[in-house]
Amino acid sequence: MTIDKIMYCIIIPFLLIGLTKSYQVPDTVWGENCPPECECQITSTTQTLISKWKLENSSTKTALCVFRNESLSLILELPNDTESITVLQADDDNVMVFTNNILKHLQNVKSIDMQGSLTEAKIYITNDIFHDLKDLKYLSLQRVDLTSGEKAFSKLSSLEVLYVIHCEIGYLKWEMLDGLKNLKELYLVQSGIKELYGFAFYGTPELRRLFLSHNDLFSVEADAFVGLLKLEYLDLSNNRIDHLSGLTFPPLPHLQWLELKHNPIKVIFPHCFQYLNGTQHLTLGHQKQPVHLMKFSFRGLYSLLFLHIPNIDNDALFEHMFYDLKSLSHMNLRGRIKLINNRAFNGAHKVLKKLVLHDCQIERMFSDSLYGLESLHLLDLSENRLRSLPDGIFHPLKAIKQIRLNNNQITQIPSNVFLPLYTLQELAMYNNPWNCTCGMKYWKERIVMAKSEDNSEMYNETMSSNNNGTLEEIDIVPRCKDPILYEGRSVFQVLKLLKCDRQL
């Protein structure tokens, strides 16, 4: 989830409070003495952030207030049975200080959203500010200074969702989250977190979703995540993490999704995912920082379904590099891979259906480079530097439907290389300098020229802009470079002119 989506989830529901009265439950009594800085109303619960904790057809008593520090005491005039409150700091305010006395009368409140000014002014809170609010379920703080409120969340045993955004935490210690025994979702985003101390999340044993994106983490250690035995989603994207090792993650038996994208990870050391046996989705790497894979880099990821690395940096792919990826169905690699060795995908070969090696600078492959890929449906080798293909390279591909060889430097291939591929439906061969001979007579024009309407992915990269800036479709016809007499002509036209023994 991006920061924009997080902000949207926080702000938009509160804007809904100001919708027309058709969304409100008629009530002429509650909130009639609301302070002038606030808008108090009874709203359909479905339009609030606490809908998950109330009956679908119920109503919620809400308040939206804009305060300056000198008017903050007026919050005491809010009805004691207010259930949801949003406090916005006025842009022309300097400093706003919240203490326990300001909120303690709101014993029924289940949702609090505090948003500091967009200017340099901030909201300050004390350690005991929320401690009397026993029914608080949802808490969101944006641009709030936590210098004097490092323990403000501790002991909120009913809290289930906590957002902390633009709050400059620095170093996350276990005391900050101690006692949050029912917390399910935790967002610590864009808050300048530099380090996670040991047992930082030990006080949140029920946590399911943890977002730590857009911070300043250079590394993470396993002891920081100890106790998160129910965690399902972990977002560490957009930090400064530059390496992963066997000391990075502890056992997280229920973790299904791990986000590591937009981190300058240079090396993935062996066994760094060895305890993440249930993880199904993994994104990692940064387009501006090449990442190097090693033998057994992915060991332990038995349940992984999808692997995408946008900037790989390896001279070669070799056996055991993808060891243990028994459930992998889709692999997408880009970057620099000069050589694909024999049995390079062994360990990830059993159920792999899509293998995308687009724009990887591949120069050479061997006859057993694709060994074991009997379930593969799509093979993308486009935009590489291949000049030829070895005999028998495609023989293991018993279920292949699409092969992309376009935009390479291939001049000739073995005449029978495609003959065993009875399931093949599409074969992209364009933009290669073909030396046209009768060895191509086994090419099937309907397959080479196929373009399925329901497979736009295959042709996403066949569109370019002309001089007028409009999109036009690239010519997908394979054309001859040699003999010079036929340069630029369709392979299939030239085959007829050559009067080969077998016509297609």
RODO-2510 file (C-alpha; in nm, 4 decimals, decimal comma):
residues 504
     n   res          X          Y          Z
     1     m     0,0000     0,0000     0,0000
     2     t     0,1458     0,3350    -0,1019
     3     i     0,1603     0,6381     0,1255
     4     d    -0,0981     0,8099    -0,0972
     5     k    -0,3444     0,5256    -0,0371
     6     i    -0,2777     0,5368     0,3367
     7     m    -0,3485     0,9102     0,3485
     8     y    -0,6621     0,8553     0,1432
     9     c    -0,7879     0,5894     0,3860
    10     i    -0,7350     0,8230     0,6798
    11     i    -0,8695     1,1531     0,5489
    12     i    -1,1530     1,0677     0,3118
    13     p    -1,3847     0,8969     0,5643
    14     f    -1,3815     1,2085     0,7779
    15     l    -1,4695     1,4261     0,4816
    16     l    -1,7764     1,2092     0,4457
    17     i    -1,8994     1,3447     0,7793
    18     g    -1,9895     1,6664     0,5997
    19     l    -2,2100     1,5007     0,3385
    20     t    -2,5752     1,5932     0,2972
    21     k    -2,8290     1,5001     0,5639
    22     s    -2,9468     1,2074     0,3549
    23     y    -2,6548     1,0192     0,5103
    24     q    -2,7367     1,1245     0,8655
    25     v    -2,9695     0,9842     1,1240
    26     p    -3,2150     1,2617     1,2172
    27     d    -3,1502     1,3923     1,5691
    28     t    -3,2269     1,7483     1,6785
    29     v    -3,0935     1,7128     2,0332
    30     w    -2,7502     1,5476     2,0336
    31     g    -2,4682     1,7920     1,9618
    32     e    -2,6807     2,1080     1,9688
    33     n    -2,4368     2,2582     2,2217
    34     c    -2,1339     2,1657     2,0123
    35     p    -1,8545     2,4282     2,0409
    36     p    -1,8343     2,6656     1,7399
    37     e    -1,4964     2,5190     1,6360
    38     c    -1,6599     2,1798     1,5858
    39     e    -1,9289     2,0139     1,3818
    40     c    -2,1190     1,7491     1,5758
    41     q    -2,3638     1,5121     1,4161
    42     i    -2,5009     1,1617     1,4245
    43     t    -2,3834     0,9778     1,1172
    44     s    -2,4543     0,6412     0,9663
    45     t    -2,1870     0,4063     1,1000
    46     t    -2,1033     0,2922     0,7469
    47     q    -1,9633     0,6429     0,6807
    48     t    -1,7167     0,6274     0,9714
    49     l    -1,3881     0,4564     1,0497
    50     i    -1,5399     0,2480     1,3270
    51     s    -1,7927     0,0658     1,1102
    52     k    -1,6053    -0,2604     1,1635
    53     w    -1,6764    -0,2404     1,5370
    54     k    -2,0489    -0,1542     1,5209
    55     l    -2,3612    -0,3023     1,3681
    56     e    -2,4073    -0,2266     0,9984
    57     n    -2,7327    -0,0306     1,0360
    58     s    -2,6317     0,1576     1,3504
    59     s    -2,5333     0,5242     1,3913
    60     t    -2,2255     0,6984     1,5319
    61     k    -2,1921     1,0248     1,7233
    62     t    -1,9096     1,2139     1,5527
    63     a    -1,7266     1,5435     1,5963
    64     l    -1,4945     1,7271     1,3567
    65     c    -1,3025     2,0167     1,5174
    66     v    -1,0468     2,2733     1,4025
    67     f    -0,8574     2,4175     1,7019
    68     r    -0,5791     2,6536     1,7917
    69     n    -0,3961     2,5986     2,1178
    70     e    -0,5814     2,8834     2,2899
    71     s    -0,9198     2,7339     2,1978
    72     l    -0,8297     2,3713     2,2672
    73     s    -1,0016     2,3739     2,6076
    74     l    -1,3361     2,3985     2,4247
    75     i    -1,3024     2,0292     2,3496
    76     l    -1,4331     1,9803     2,7051
    77     e    -1,7721     2,1032     2,5794
    78     l    -1,8122     1,8082     2,3455
    79     p    -2,0825     1,5626     2,4528
    80     n    -1,9425     1,2988     2,6853
    81     d    -2,0855     1,0208     2,4691
    82     t    -1,8986     1,1271     2,1511
    83     e    -1,7791     0,8112     1,9768
    84     s    -1,5566     0,9457     1,6976
    85     i    -1,3521     1,2660     1,6956
    86     t    -1,1235     1,4320     1,4429
    87     v    -0,9026     1,7198     1,5611
    88     l    -0,7302     1,9387     1,3022
    89     q    -0,4735     2,1996     1,4002
    90     a    -0,5340     2,5378     1,2385
    91     d    -0,2621     2,6311     0,9898
    92     d    -0,1940     2,9636     1,1626
    93     d    -0,1421     2,7983     1,5024
    94     n     0,2017     2,7710     1,6631
    95     v     0,1999     2,4863     1,9139
    96     m    -0,0831     2,2713     2,0420
    97     v    -0,0413     2,0639     2,3589
    98     f    -0,2729     1,7743     2,4430
    99     t    -0,2859     1,6379     2,7967
   100     n    -0,4884     1,3657     2,9660
   101     n    -0,7383     1,6163     3,1131
   102     i    -0,8477     1,7319     2,7682
   103     l    -0,9764     1,3924     2,6527
   104     k    -1,0551     1,1985     2,9707
   105     h    -1,4265     1,2913     2,9722
   106     l    -1,4768     1,1154     2,6343
   107     q    -1,5115     0,7703     2,7849
   108     n    -1,7168     0,6339     2,4936
   109     v    -1,4805     0,7431     2,2178
   110     k    -1,3735     0,4626     1,9868
   111     s    -1,1934     0,6596     1,7159
   112     i    -0,9515     0,9529     1,7383
   113     d    -0,7782     1,1259     1,4478
   114     m    -0,5278     1,4054     1,5252
   115     q    -0,3718     1,5986     1,2407
   116     g    -0,1103     1,8633     1,3024
   117     s    -0,0756     2,1709     1,0858
   118     l     0,0867     2,1432     0,7429
   119     t     0,3198     2,4243     0,8493
   120     e     0,6088     2,3780     1,0914
   121     a     0,3699     2,3932     1,3874
   122     k     0,3015     2,0625     1,5618
   123     i     0,0752     1,8897     1,8076
   124     y     0,2466     1,7752     2,1283
   125     i     0,1039     1,4977     2,3457
   126     t     0,1857     1,3625     2,6907
   127     n     0,2443     1,0012     2,7940
   128     d    -0,0905     0,9669     2,9706
   129     i    -0,3104     1,1384     2,7106
   130     f    -0,5070     0,8280     2,6045
   131     h    -0,4748     0,6110     2,9136
   132     d    -0,8307     0,6687     3,0397
   133     l    -0,9935     0,5837     2,7047
   134     k    -1,0619     0,2154     2,7638
   135     d    -1,2818     0,1644     2,4546
   136     l    -1,0487     0,3271     2,1986
   137     k    -1,0295     0,1072     1,8874
   138     y    -0,8824     0,3343     1,6197
   139     l    -0,6113     0,5987     1,6644
   140     s    -0,4480     0,8059     1,3919
   141     l    -0,1749     1,0645     1,4499
   142     q    -0,0300     1,2785     1,1721
   143     r     0,2393     1,5418     1,2220
   144     v     0,2331     1,4897     1,5989
   145     d     0,5453     1,5338     1,8111
   146     l     0,6001     1,2257     2,0286
   147     t     0,9017     1,3578     2,2170
   148     s     0,7048     1,3758     2,5437
   149     g     0,4649     1,0990     2,4521
   150     e     0,6774     0,7931     2,3819
   151     k     0,4480     0,5821     2,6013
   152     a     0,1212     0,7395     2,4899
   153     f     0,0039     0,4170     2,3210
   154     s     0,1106     0,1732     2,5883
   155     k    -0,1638    -0,0005     2,7861
   156     l    -0,4316     0,0754     2,5207
   157     s    -0,5484    -0,2826     2,5459
   158     s    -0,8602    -0,2287     2,3287
   159     l    -0,6804    -0,0531     2,0430
   160     e    -0,6917    -0,2493     1,7148
   161     v    -0,5671     0,0017     1,4530
   162     l    -0,2876     0,2562     1,5006
   163     y    -0,1640     0,5043     1,2376
   164     v     0,1488     0,7115     1,3056
   165     i     0,2495     0,9245     1,0065
   166     h     0,4993     1,2121     0,9826
   167     c     0,5706     1,1869     1,3552
   168     e     0,9550     1,1625     1,3672
   169     i     1,0037     0,8619     1,5939
   170     g     1,3744     0,8052     1,5305
   171     y     1,4375     0,4905     1,7363
   172     l     1,1528     0,2492     1,7987
   173     k     1,1699     0,0906     2,1457
   174     w     0,9481    -0,1766     2,2984
   175     e     0,8060     0,0672     2,5552
   176     m     0,6162     0,2596     2,2866
   177     l     0,3952    -0,0384     2,1968
   178     d     0,3874    -0,2217     2,5264
   179     g     0,0488    -0,3613     2,6267
   180     l    -0,1247    -0,3326     2,2861
   181     k    -0,2475    -0,6872     2,3210
   182     n    -0,5368    -0,6511     2,0720
   183     l    -0,3639    -0,4415     1,8033
   184     k    -0,4250    -0,5854     1,4536
   185     e    -0,2884    -0,3136     1,2209
   186     l     0,0073    -0,0825     1,2790
   187     y     0,1209     0,1921     1,0406
   188     l     0,4498     0,3635     1,1310
   189     v     0,5028     0,5480     0,8040
   190     q     0,7213     0,8446     0,7024
   191     s     0,8277     0,8916     1,0619
   192     g     1,2057     0,8929     1,0290
   193     i     1,2582     0,5572     1,1987
   194     k     1,6307     0,4811     1,1916
   195     e     1,6433     0,1657     1,4016
   196     l     1,4150    -0,1006     1,5433
   197     y     1,5291    -0,1999     1,8907
   198     g     1,5113    -0,5604     2,0090
   199     f     1,1599    -0,6831     2,0969
   200     a     1,0153    -0,3596     1,9516
   201     f     0,6824    -0,5290     1,8727
   202     y     0,6704    -0,7793     2,1575
   203     g     0,3729    -0,5998     2,3115
   204     t     0,1567    -0,6585     2,0001
   205     p     0,1092    -1,0388     1,9876
   206     e    -0,2131    -1,0169     1,7772
   207     l    -0,0626    -0,7962     1,5058
   208     r    -0,1602    -0,8996     1,1507
   209     r    -0,0428    -0,6076     0,9336
   210     l     0,2718    -0,3994     0,9922
   211     f     0,3695    -0,1041     0,7715
   212     l     0,7158     0,0503     0,8142
   213     s     0,7533     0,2062     0,4702
   214     h     0,9139     0,5416     0,3839
   215     n     1,1462     0,5504     0,6855
   216     d     1,5268     0,5598     0,7262
   217     l     1,6008     0,1979     0,8193
   218     f     1,9467     0,0865     0,7049
   219     s     1,9103    -0,2655     0,8401
   220     v     1,6704    -0,4827     1,0355
   221     e     1,7524    -0,7563     1,2830
   222     a     1,5478    -1,0635     1,3703
   223     d     1,5107    -0,9765     1,7388
   224     a     1,3021    -0,6698     1,6480
   225     f     1,0210    -0,8920     1,5145
   226     v     1,0218    -1,1516     1,7909
   227     g     0,6707    -1,2411     1,9036
   228     l     0,4875    -1,1566     1,5793
   229     l     0,3646    -1,5116     1,5335
   230     k     0,0371    -1,4001     1,3717
   231     l     0,1806    -1,1394     1,1334
   232     e     0,0480    -1,1761     0,7770
   233     y     0,1718    -0,8609     0,5986
   234     l     0,5036    -0,6789     0,6457
   235     d     0,5884    -0,3663     0,4469
   236     l     0,9513    -0,2497     0,4641
   237     s     0,9484    -0,0745     0,1279
   238     n     1,1123     0,2629     0,0591
   239     n     1,3786     0,2422     0,3281
   240     r     1,7597     0,2288     0,3047
   241     i     1,8118    -0,1422     0,3687
   242     d     2,1189    -0,2506     0,1706
   243     h     2,1538    -0,6203     0,2577
   244     l     1,9640    -0,9241     0,3783
   245     s     2,1126    -1,2102     0,5767
   246     g     2,0151    -1,5055     0,7920
   247     l     1,9877    -1,2629     1,0852
   248     t     1,7233    -1,0416     0,9234
   249     f     1,3991    -1,2315     0,9896
   250     p     1,2919    -1,4584     1,2766
   251     p     1,0283    -1,7322     1,2311
   252     l     0,7115    -1,5608     1,1051
   253     p     0,4936    -1,8659     1,0375
   254     h     0,1871    -1,6792     0,9076
   255     l     0,3605    -1,4104     0,7008
   256     q     0,2075    -1,4186     0,3525
   257     w     0,3253    -1,0913     0,1981
   258     l     0,6683    -0,9271     0,2329
   259     e     0,7398    -0,5891     0,0696
   260     l     1,1065    -0,4953     0,0291
   261     k     1,0880    -0,2926    -0,2915
   262     h     1,2669     0,0422    -0,3279
   263     n     1,5465    -0,0558    -0,0913
   264     p     1,9088    -0,0361    -0,2152
   265     i     1,9736    -0,4042    -0,1396
   266     k     2,3100    -0,5028    -0,2869
   267     v     2,3337    -0,8692    -0,1918
   268     i     2,0865    -1,1359    -0,0856
   269     f     2,2954    -1,3679     0,1276
   270     p     2,2132    -1,7394     0,1621
   271     h     1,9366    -1,8493     0,3994
   272     c     1,8052    -1,4980     0,4719
   273     f     1,4438    -1,6170     0,4197
   274     q     1,4892    -1,9574     0,5824
   275     y     1,2172    -1,9017     0,8463
   276     l     0,9535    -1,7530     0,6125
   277     n     0,8053    -2,0840     0,5019
   278     g     0,4528    -1,9475     0,4521
   279     t     0,5368    -1,6330     0,2535
   280     q     0,3597    -1,6229    -0,0839
   281     h     0,4440    -1,2767    -0,2225
   282     l     0,7864    -1,1106    -0,2187
   283     t     0,8963    -0,7916    -0,3919
   284     l     1,2504    -0,6635    -0,3523
   285     g     1,5155    -0,4543    -0,5162
   286     h     1,5511    -0,1044    -0,6561
   287     q     1,5772     0,0067    -1,0180
   288     k     1,8774     0,2236    -0,9309
   289     q     2,0655    -0,0374    -0,7248
   290     p     2,1611    -0,3747    -0,8792
   291     v     2,1119    -0,6719    -0,6469
   292     h     2,3321    -0,9818    -0,6517
   293     l     2,1875    -1,3294    -0,5912
   294     m     2,3863    -1,6116    -0,4354
   295     k     2,3448    -1,9844    -0,4028
   296     f     2,0485    -2,0634    -0,1716
   297     s     1,9434    -1,6958    -0,1548
   298     f     1,5766    -1,8020    -0,1450
   299     r     1,6035    -2,1130     0,0664
   300     g     1,3013    -2,1628     0,2912
   301     l     1,0471    -1,9862     0,0695
   302     y     0,8515    -2,3046     0,0025
   303     s     0,5189    -2,1235    -0,0453
   304     l     0,6349    -1,8315    -0,2618
   305     l     0,4114    -1,7785    -0,5660
   306     f     0,5552    -1,4653    -0,7279
   307     l     0,9109    -1,3284    -0,7482
   308     h     0,9995    -0,9973    -0,9149
   309     i     1,3495    -0,8453    -0,9121
   310     p     1,3724    -0,5268    -1,1247
   311     n     1,7534    -0,4947    -1,1313
   312     i     1,9420    -0,8213    -1,0915
   313     d     2,3224    -0,8183    -1,1306
   314     n     2,4707    -1,1640    -1,1904
   315     d     2,7199    -1,2831    -1,4486
   316     a     2,5235    -1,6069    -1,4634
   317     l     2,2239    -1,7930    -1,3263
   318     f     2,3216    -2,1375    -1,2040
   319     e     2,1773    -2,4405    -1,0283
   320     h     2,0585    -2,4021    -0,6640
   321     m     2,0179    -2,0254    -0,6980
   322     f     1,6379    -2,0703    -0,6810
   323     y     1,6457    -2,3734    -0,4557
   324     d     1,3318    -2,4353    -0,2444
   325     l     1,0921    -2,2251    -0,4571
   326     k     0,8642    -2,5259    -0,4904
   327     s     0,5403    -2,3292    -0,5301
   328     l     0,6661    -2,0501    -0,7574
   329     s     0,4354    -1,9822    -1,0511
   330     h     0,5662    -1,6476    -1,1817
   331     m     0,9274    -1,5209    -1,1967
   332     n     1,0144    -1,1819    -1,3427
   333     l     1,3808    -1,0765    -1,3596
   334     r     1,5391    -0,7720    -1,5245
   335     g     1,8901    -0,6329    -1,5171
   336     r     2,2168    -0,8054    -1,6090
   337     i     2,2404    -1,1815    -1,6623
   338     k     2,4964    -1,2679    -1,9288
   339     l     2,4708    -1,6453    -1,9074
   340     i     2,2008    -1,8951    -1,8104
   341     n     2,3699    -2,2159    -1,7035
   342     n     2,2405    -2,5717    -1,7227
   343     r     1,9543    -2,6433    -1,4790
   344     a     1,9574    -2,2795    -1,3687
   345     f     1,5962    -2,2917    -1,2509
   346     n     1,6199    -2,6226    -1,0710
   347     g     1,4299    -2,5927    -0,7438
   348     a     1,1768    -2,3489    -0,8911
   349     h     1,0853    -2,5655    -1,1882
   350     k     0,7960    -2,7772    -1,0654
   351     v     0,4982    -2,5458    -1,1109
   352     l     0,6543    -2,2380    -1,2744
   353     k     0,4168    -2,1075    -1,5417
   354     k     0,5581    -1,7656    -1,6334
   355     l     0,9293    -1,6948    -1,6714
   356     v     1,0065    -1,3379    -1,7798
   357     l     1,3727    -1,2611    -1,8520
   358     h     1,3074    -0,9478    -2,0550
   359     d     1,5954    -0,7004    -2,1044
   360     c     1,8561    -0,8966    -1,9084
   361     q     2,1550    -0,8656    -2,1475
   362     i     2,1540    -1,2470    -2,1923
   363     e     2,4195    -1,3547    -2,4419
   364     r     2,4278    -1,7325    -2,4098
   365     m     2,2164    -2,0288    -2,3073
   366     f     2,2807    -2,4042    -2,3021
   367     s     2,0703    -2,6993    -2,4117
   368     d     1,9742    -2,7729    -2,0487
   369     s     1,9244    -2,4111    -1,9384
   370     l     1,5475    -2,4662    -1,9215
   371     y     1,5686    -2,8128    -1,7697
   372     g     1,2634    -2,9221    -1,5737
   373     l     1,0268    -2,6428    -1,6805
   374     e     0,7561    -2,8830    -1,7912
   375     s     0,4691    -2,6671    -1,6589
   376     l     0,5881    -2,3431    -1,8206
   377     h     0,3259    -2,1544    -2,0256
   378     l     0,5135    -1,8324    -2,1036
   379     l     0,8842    -1,7810    -2,1720
   380     d     0,9979    -1,4237    -2,2385
   381     l     1,3561    -1,3847    -2,3639
   382     s     1,2917    -1,0592    -2,5509
   383     e     1,5226    -0,7552    -2,5562
   384     n     1,8405    -0,9554    -2,4906
   385     r     2,1673    -1,0162    -2,6792
   386     l     2,1182    -1,3722    -2,7973
   387     r     2,2828    -1,4559    -3,1304
   388     s     2,1835    -1,8200    -3,1456
   389     l     2,0058    -2,0956    -2,9551
   390     p     2,1401    -2,4446    -2,8826
   391     d     1,9738    -2,7518    -3,0260
   392     g     1,7117    -2,9007    -2,7942
   393     i     1,6828    -2,6002    -2,5641
   394     f     1,3013    -2,6020    -2,5762
   395     h     1,2529    -2,9797    -2,5431
   396     p     1,1624    -2,9657    -2,1694
   397     l     0,8760    -2,7214    -2,2349
   398     k     0,5912    -2,9728    -2,2536
   399     a     0,3133    -2,7185    -2,1828
   400     i     0,4537    -2,4028    -2,3444
   401     k     0,2055    -2,1685    -2,5123
   402     q     0,4029    -1,8478    -2,5721
   403     i     0,7701    -1,7815    -2,6458
   404     r     0,9148    -1,4344    -2,7007
   405     l     1,2467    -1,4127    -2,8833
   406     n     1,1919    -1,0716    -3,0403
   407     n     1,4484    -0,7921    -3,0251
   408     n     1,7598    -1,0069    -2,9986
   409     q     2,0536    -1,0541    -3,2389
   410     i     1,9610    -1,4004    -3,3620
   411     t     2,0569    -1,4841    -3,7205
   412     q     1,9855    -1,8579    -3,7320
   413     i     1,8467    -2,1292    -3,5067
   414     p     1,8412    -2,5091    -3,5369
   415     s     1,5807    -2,6048    -3,7970
   416     n     1,3923    -2,8422    -3,5692
   417     v     1,4083    -2,6387    -3,2464
   418     f     1,0312    -2,5788    -3,2366
   419     l     0,9128    -2,9161    -3,3691
   420     p     0,8469    -3,0834    -3,0285
   421     l     0,6374    -2,7893    -2,9053
   422     y     0,2897    -2,9218    -2,9808
   423     t     0,1217    -2,6811    -2,7367
   424     l     0,2859    -2,3656    -2,8782
   425     q     0,0346    -2,0976    -2,9808
   426     e     0,2395    -1,7767    -3,0107
   427     l     0,6017    -1,7179    -3,1100
   428     a     0,7436    -1,3641    -3,1279
   429     m     1,0464    -1,3594    -3,3636
   430     y     1,0498    -1,0037    -3,4996
   431     n     1,3378    -0,7543    -3,4808
   432     n     1,6146    -1,0096    -3,5307
   433     p     1,8687    -0,9993    -3,8198
   434     w     1,7549    -1,3289    -3,9745
   435     n     1,9691    -1,5122    -4,2305
   436     c     1,6853    -1,6661    -4,4300
   437     t     1,7399    -2,0227    -4,5481
   438     c     1,5280    -2,3287    -4,6050
   439     g     1,6130    -2,4276    -4,2484
   440     m     1,3182    -2,2062    -4,1527
   441     k     1,0665    -2,4143    -4,3439
   442     y     0,9332    -2,5667    -4,0198
   443     w     0,8225    -2,2268    -3,8905
   444     k     0,4444    -2,2038    -3,8760
   445     e     0,3216    -1,8666    -3,9957
   446     r    -0,0027    -1,8746    -3,7953
   447     i     0,2003    -1,9167    -3,4734
   448     v     0,4749    -1,6661    -3,5542
   449     m     0,2197    -1,4048    -3,6554
   450     a    -0,0286    -1,4854    -3,3769
   451     k    -0,1527    -1,2060    -3,1586
   452     s    -0,4186    -1,3086    -2,9092
   453     e    -0,6718    -1,0430    -2,8169
   454     d    -0,6927    -1,1794    -2,4635
   455     n    -0,3165    -1,1597    -2,4106
   456     s    -0,2360    -0,7899    -2,4260
   457     e     0,0584    -0,8453    -2,1881
   458     m     0,2563    -1,0113    -2,4665
   459     y     0,2303    -0,7027    -2,6844
   460     n     0,2544    -0,4283    -2,4252
   461     e     0,6059    -0,3623    -2,5451
   462     t     0,5191    -0,3590    -2,9182
   463     m     0,3805    -0,0079    -2,9050
   464     s     0,5873     0,3068    -2,9721
   465     s     0,5325     0,6743    -3,0478
   466     n     0,5703     0,8127    -3,3985
   467     n     0,6844     1,1639    -3,4820
   468     n     0,3370     1,2962    -3,4125
   469     g     0,3411     1,1537    -3,0619
   470     t     0,0647     0,9033    -3,1328
   471     l     0,0926     0,5330    -3,0600
   472     e     0,1423     0,2917    -3,3433
   473     e     0,1864    -0,0842    -3,3443
   474     i     0,5352    -0,2161    -3,4158
   475     d     0,5746    -0,4499    -3,7109
   476     i     0,5752    -0,8034    -3,5678
   477     v     0,6738    -0,9673    -3,8976
   478     p     1,0137    -1,1467    -3,8811
   479     r     1,2243    -1,0113    -4,1670
   480     c     1,5425    -1,1187    -4,3447
   481     k     1,8750    -0,9419    -4,3051
   482     d     2,0561    -1,1906    -4,5299
   483     p     2,0867    -1,2819    -4,8117
   484     i     2,1215    -0,9195    -4,9114
   485     l     1,8892    -0,9810    -5,2067
   486     y     1,6003    -1,0353    -4,9653
   487     e     1,6888    -0,7800    -4,6994
   488     g     1,3808    -0,6397    -4,5309
   489     r     1,1391    -0,8941    -4,6760
   490     s     0,9172    -1,1237    -4,4722
   491     v     1,0690    -1,4599    -4,3830
   492     f     0,7571    -1,6328    -4,5155
   493     q     0,7717    -1,4517    -4,8495
   494     v     1,1366    -1,5459    -4,8918
   495     l     1,0686    -1,9121    -4,8075
   496     k     0,8323    -1,9248    -5,1029
   497     l     1,0864    -1,7584    -5,3302
   498     l     1,3518    -2,0065    -5,2200
   499     k     1,1196    -2,2921    -5,3265
   500     c     1,2023    -2,4994    -5,0240
   501     d     1,0964    -2,8658    -5,0310
   502     r     0,8231    -2,8118    -4,7725
   503     q     0,5865    -2,5203    -4,8096
   504     l     0,4080    -2,3835    -4,5018
***
